[in-house]
Amino acid sequence: MSQRDHAQLGAQARALVDELAASGDPAAFTELLALSEHVGVALGTSARTIAANGSWTQVAGYAGTSKQAAWSRWH
């Protein structure tokens, strides 16, 4: 998958999240809470995969934090 494909998927995901947020429906809020948890887990999975194929320094660079903070958060 190319960076362009990743950017398009990200844009679609943000648009769907924005749609849920604007609805005002409590069921949409519940879905946003579930998505928040899912994204948190996915971030950890992605960080560990990047670290396994590279380093925690790379993860920290992408996240804009220190290596120690990245490791502590997602290890």
Secondary structure, DSSP 8 states (H G I E B T S, - for coil): --HHHHHHHHHHHHHHHHHHHHH--HHHHHHHHHHHHHHHHHHHHHHHHHHHHS-HHHHHHHHTS-HHHHHHHH-
